Amino acid sequence: MTYLRLALPTPLRRSFDYLPPADLSAEQVQQLQPGLRIQVPFGPRQLIGVLLELSEHSDIAEHKLKPAIAVLDQHSLISPHILALCQWASNYYQYSVGEVLSNALPTLMRKQAELPSYSETRWRLSSKGKGLPEGALKRAPKQALALQLLQQQGDIGLAELTSAELNRSHIKALVDKGLAQAFSSEASTAQHPVLKQASLTLNQQQQLAVSSINPEAGYQCCLLEGITGSGKTEVYLQLIAKCLKLGKQALVLIPEIGLTPQTLARFQRRFNCNIVILHSGLTDRERAIAWQQARKQQAAIVMGTRSAIYTDMPALGMIIIDEEHDSSFKQQEGFRYSARDIGIKRAFDLNIPIVLGSATPSLETLHNAESGRYQHLQLTQRATGASIPPLQLIDTRNSPLQHGFSKEVLTAIHSEIHSGNQVLVFINRRGFAPTLMCNNCGHVAQCQHCDARLTVHYRQRQLRCHHCDSLWPLPSHCLECNSHELDFRGIGTERSEQTLQQLFPGTEVIRIDRDTTSRKNAMQDMVDEVHKGEPCILVGTQMLAKGHHFPDVTLVVILDADGGLFSADFRGPEKMGQLLIQVAGRAGREAKAGQVMIQTLQPEHPFLLSLVNNNYKLFAQQLLRERKLLGLPPYGHLAIIRADHHNLAEAEQLLQALRQHSEQGQTSQAQCLGPLPAPMTKKAGRFRAQLILQADTRPLLHQRLQHIVAIAEQHPLAKKVRWSVDVDPADMY
C-alpha cells in the first residue's frame, strides 16, 4: 500500500497520512508528485492539502486511515525548491508546514480546485489605423502618443500605457474612432530587448556596487548601505538588467503597498518585460494570476511586499529587499516569519545573490556585514550631488507650543512656503489627539478591551482604539462625572493638519496616514499632487518616511522624537533612530538645500546627539555595545512563547507549566525568563503573558524551544489557552 503524506492548513505541527483516492489505479498513484493539491476529509470538514511525499509506511493502522477525495491538479503547483523552503521555515519558526504553505500559496489556490484563467487585454492597430501616417492626431497629444506606441511596437498592453503616462481612456478613444482594436492574450514569453529606457550614468560608488554583484557568481549576501537619496534604486535597476540579460527572473521586496505605484512605474519605464505585483491590496484573483505568470516565467520581475518572498519563480536569478530594516518584513500574526531571513535562506539554496538595501540597516544586518558574513557596499553621497541636510534639535522643555508647534518651527515653515518650497511635518501618531481627558475629575477615556487610551478622531466624531479597532462615539460630556469640561490632550496628524490649515490659510495641507489613504489609489493621487511642485505642507506618519522622492521638500519637521527613547521594547531606540534618519532624508534631495528640525524634550540624550549629524553608524555602534553587554541580538538569540486567555492567571499557568516541564532533565544553556505579563497585558479583550527564551547560539535556543513546543502540544491547558511561538521577535509586545 502506498500512503499519501499531506500538509494540511491546521495548527497541528505534523503531517497527515491518507489512503489514495479510490478512483486512482496503483500506477496513477505512483505518478503523483509532491506539490500537488489534494482534497481530503478532516473531521466534519473537507480541506485542501499539499502532497509532501508518497510513503510505503504509516504510523496509523490502515483501517483507521481515510481515503483522499480527489487529486486537484495534473501537475505540481509547488516546485521542489519552494516545498523544501516551506519545510525549513516550518522547522525554524516552529509552525506546522500546512500553515507555512497556506502563507506561500495565493488564497484562491487554498479555496478552490480550478485556478482562474487569465489573459490580458492588449490593443493593436486596425486596418484603418495602419493607414495613418506618423505624427497623426496632433490635436489630441495623448491619443497621438498612444498611436505612436502602436505604430512602433505593433501591440501594447496596460503596462506599456502606464509607463508612457497614458491610461485606458486614451486607447479607448482610438478604439472608438476605429483606429485600434482590443484582443485578449496571455502574457507574452517572447524575447524583447531588456531595456526600454537607457540606464542613468552612475557615480563611482554606484558603479562599484553594480560591478561587485554578479548574478552568475553564485550566492552573495550584500548589504547595500546608502544614505537617503544616494541612488540605491538605480543600482537595483542596473543589477536587474544584468540578471534579465541572462534570461533569469528577479524578485524585489518593498516594505509598503504605498510605495508600489511609484516603484512599479519606474521599473516599467526602464524594462521591456512583464512586471507583476503581489501585495494584500490585490483581489484574490489578481494575486493568483500574478503568481501563475511568475511560475510560468511570463513575468520577468516580481515586485511585492512580505508574502511575495514565496513566489514560485523557476528562473529566479536575484533577490532584492529594499529597506531591509523595516519591521513590516516580519509577520506579527499567525505564522510569524521574517521575509528578509527567508529571502537569505532562499538565495543560499538557489546559489544566487541577494541584496539588502537600506540607509539605516538593522543592527543584525550591520553586524553581519561588519563581521564579514555579508559583503558591505556603501553609498555615502547623494546621486544628485545634493548635500545632506543638517539636523537641528529644538528644545521644547521651556518653550510654549502652539498645538504642538514651537515658534522656531512655525517661523521656518512660513519662510519655506514664502520661498515657494514644500514642507513635510512628521508625527507618528494618527488621529486628532491621543487622549480625551475630563478637566473636572481627571477621567481618561480608555478602551474597554485593551490596556490603551482611546484616540480622538474629531472629524468622524469618534473615539478609536488603534490596537483592536473598536469604535465609540465621541462623548459630549464626561462619562464619570457628567462634566462638559473635556479636553483633547496631545496631538496627532489630524490635529496638526487642522492647526496648519488655520495658520497657513493660503497653503494646501495634505495629510497622509492610514485614514486618508484607505481609498484605492488615494496615496498615489496625493503623491502626484505633491509632485506638481506647488508650495504645500505634507503632514503624515511613517508612511511618508519610506522611499518617497519629493524634490521640492526643503524642510522636514519632526514633532515628537522622544517616543522610542524610553520604549519598553529593547528595539525601541533602534527603530526611533531609523525612523528619524529616514524622515530626515526626504529633505533637500535635489538642487534645493534642505534642513531638518527635531522637537524634543531630551536635547542632551546621547542617542539623539549621535543622530544630529546624520551619523547613523555612530548611533548604531552605541546600540551594538549595549546589546553585547546584555547578550541581546545580534549577540544572542531570542524566542517568545506567547499565551493569551480571558483570564491572565490561566495564560500564566500554562507558561509556568511549560517552563517547569522543560527544565526537568534539561541540560540546554538557554535561559528562560517568565512567565511575565506582556507590556500591553490586555488586548482585544484577552490577557496576554509571555515566556522569553534567550541563548548564545541558535542551536541552544532551538533545542529548548523544540522541547517546550512538544510539551505544549500535549498539555491539557493548551486546548483552552491560545499560544504561539515567535522566533527572532521584531518586538517584545
Protein Blocks (a to p, Z undefined) as FASTA:
>chain_A
ZZdddddddfbdcdddddddfkbcfklmmmpcghiacdddehjbccddddfbdcfbdfbd
fklpccdfbdcbfbdfbdfklmmmmmmmmmmnopafklmmmmmpcfklmmbmbdcddddd
dddddfklmmpcehiakllmmlmmmmmmmmmnopacfklmmmnopafklmmmmmmnopac
cddddddfbdcdfblbdcddddfklmmmmmmpcfknopadddddddehilmmmmmmmmmm
mmmmnopacddddfbfklmmmmmmmmmmmpgcddddddfkbcfklmmmmmmmmmnopafb
dcddfklmmpccfklcbdcdehklpmklpcfehjaddfklmmmmmmmmnopacddddfbd
cfklmmmmmnopaccdddfbdfklpacdddddddfklgcceehiafklmmmmmmmmmnop
acdddddbecjbfcdcdfknopacddfkbccdddddfknopacdfklopacdddfbdfkl
opabbcdedjdfklmmmmmmmmmmmbccddddfklmmpghklmmmmmmmmnopacddddd
fklmgopacfkbcbdcdfblmlmmmccbfklmmmmmmmmmmmmmmgokbmbccddddddf
blmbmklmmmmnopaklmmmmmmmmmmmnopafkbccdddddddfblklmmmmmmmmmmm
mmgopabfbdcedjdddfblbgghiacdddddddfbfklmmmmmmmmmmmmmmpmklmmm
ccdddehifbfZZ
